[in-house]
Amino acid sequence: MSHLTRRQFLGSTAALGAAMTAPHAFIQPAWAQSKELKILAWSHFVPAYDKWLDQFVSEWAAKNNVRAVIDHIPHLQIPPKIAAEVATQSGHDIVQLAGSGTEKFAPALVDVQELADKLGRRHGGWTPLAENYSTYKGRFYSIPDYFIDFPGLYRKDLWSEIGMPNGPDTWDELLQGGRKLKAKGFPVGIGLAHHNDSRNSWRAIMWCYGGSEVAKDGKTITWNSKEVREGLKFIKALYKETMTPEVLAWDDASNNRFLASGRGSWIHNPISAYRTIEGSDKALAEKIHIQLSPRGPAGRLSFANCVAYGVTQFSKNQDTAKAFLEALTDNFTDAFRASTGYNNPFLKKYAKGPLPIISEDPKLKLLEKSPEYHYTVGYPGPLTPAADEIYQQFVMIDTVAQFCSDRLDLEAAVKWGEEKIRGIYAKFA
């Protein structure tokens, strides 16, 4: 989808009438008085979710006598925007951490351990993925909101023609089947450029082949390994034999358009691509099915884009911000429904299912398993500032792209990537 920057004022007066009949459950807190709240969030890939969130903010603000503003900006602009606000010590009371982990901005955020504990007790505890993303030095500095999974989206009609009606369950099956479908004019599409989907998907493939930048201790660099070499060799074969060079110039919306064009046979993407096609081409949507992200020799591992909210230290409305995040978390089911199944749960109560929409849809029900095999930056170790910088600088993607496009041979690619990784980790030693 195309991202639009929006600034919407959500005042208590304008929303008062709607709040009187609002479906959301709010508890009038003792602290309620005339206050302000500024929230920074990304422009969601499911527009209906942003509409729901804006309405939620409006209703909550009216109920609690708060003047609230929520700003939506493209996801790749979130980290630099937060950094700029931290530098000037002014801006939003609540910032959405999307694209960079809590550890990067923790020194500028309020410790929210007490609130996280309270919400965890209320909703069955936090998943390990949530704890990894939202903690810094063992403490919560953000409240986990949701994660975005990366399943496979495939054309069932095309894969049925080559004897694989359920799509490829392994990456090797994707290579074998994708080779045949490319010959028929229906290539596979995974972007290989500086965008979010690219750095997530290729990282997942590398993990499935046992490769990673760092070990479980979060310190020992493991890039120069047999597993990384095997992963790179497979990745190059997948690119050369199932895709076209166009993927080298893609952005985050390109694979969505690729699938919607009718030319794509398989993409690795959140279900927003499928949802968009449902609204524009129902006949094509019927042919598109969802599968778990493929597995490799090391197992089934996929990348999760994690989203959380932090309260800034410079905020003069910290109690108000915490109260809002408590209310938002308590209304996860409504939020999940508004996202049409895109926002996956961080709370164990919801992670074990069933969930609205996906549990009711035969195509999507398998997504209930997403919390079981999704990991984030730094895997198999913790999310650290060094791991995040490698992710932000597209080190793995640049390594893969140079190897796949024959600018570097295998050993040169491994060496290039290792030097970049070691240089970044040395900065944080």
URHU-V951229 format. One record per backbone hydrogen bond with DSSP energy under -0.5 kcal/mol. CO is the residue of the C=O (numbers start at 1). NH is the residue of the N-H. If there is no record, write none. Layout:
CO,NH
CO,NH
This chain:
6,72
7,9
8,70
10,68
11,15
12,16
13,16
15,19
16,20
17,21
18,21
19,22
24,26
26,28
27,29
29,32
33,35
35,67
37,69
38,93
38,94
39,41
39,71
40,96
41,73
42,44
45,47
46,49
46,50
47,51
48,52
49,53
50,54
51,55
52,56
53,57
54,58
55,59
56,60
57,61
58,62
59,63
60,64
61,66
62,65
65,35
66,68
67,37
68,10
69,39
70,8
71,41
72,6
73,43
74,77
75,78
75,79
77,81
78,82
79,83
80,84
81,85
82,86
83,87
84,88
85,89
85,90
93,312
94,40
95,97
95,310
96,98
97,308
101,104
101,105
102,105
102,106
105,108
106,109
108,313
112,116
113,117
114,118
115,119
116,120
117,121
118,122
119,123
120,125
121,124
123,349
125,348
127,131
128,132
129,133
130,134
131,135
133,102
134,141
134,142
136,139
139,136
140,112
142,144
143,309
146,307
147,149
147,344
148,305
151,269
152,291
153,267
154,156
154,289
155,159
156,160
157,161
158,162
159,162
159,164
160,163
164,167
167,169
169,295
170,174
171,175
172,176
173,177
174,178
175,179
176,180
177,181
178,182
179,183
180,184
181,186
182,185
187,265
187,266
189,268
193,195
195,199
196,200
197,201
198,202
200,204
201,205
202,206
203,207
204,208
205,209
206,209
206,211
207,210
208,298
213,222
213,223
215,218
219,221
220,215
223,225
225,229
226,230
227,231
228,232
229,233
230,234
231,235
232,236
233,237
234,238
235,239
236,240
237,241
238,242
239,243
242,188
244,247
245,248
246,249
247,192
247,250
251,254
251,255
253,257
254,258
255,259
256,260
257,261
258,263
258,264
259,262
265,155
266,189
267,153
267,269
269,151
270,273
271,275
272,276
273,277
274,278
275,279
276,280
277,280
277,281
281,285
282,286
283,287
284,287
284,288
285,288
287,156
287,157
289,154
291,152
295,171
296,299
299,296
299,301
302,375
303,305
304,306
305,148
306,99
307,145
307,146
308,97
309,143
310,95
310,312
311,110
312,315
317,321
318,322
319,323
320,324
321,325
322,326
323,327
324,328
325,329
326,330
327,331
328,331
329,332
331,335
332,336
333,337
334,338
335,339
336,341
337,340
339,342
342,344
344,147
346,127
347,350
347,351
348,352
350,353
355,359
356,358
357,361
358,361
360,362
361,364
361,365
364,367
365,368
366,369
367,370
369,372
369,373
370,373
370,374
373,302
375,304
376,379
378,381
382,384
384,388
385,389
386,390
387,391
388,392
389,393
390,395
391,394
394,398
395,399
396,400
397,401
398,402
399,403
400,404
401,405
402,407
402,408
403,406
409,413
410,414
411,415
412,416
413,417
414,418
415,419
416,420
417,421
418,422
419,423
420,424
421,425
422,426
423,427
424,427
424,428
425,428
426,429
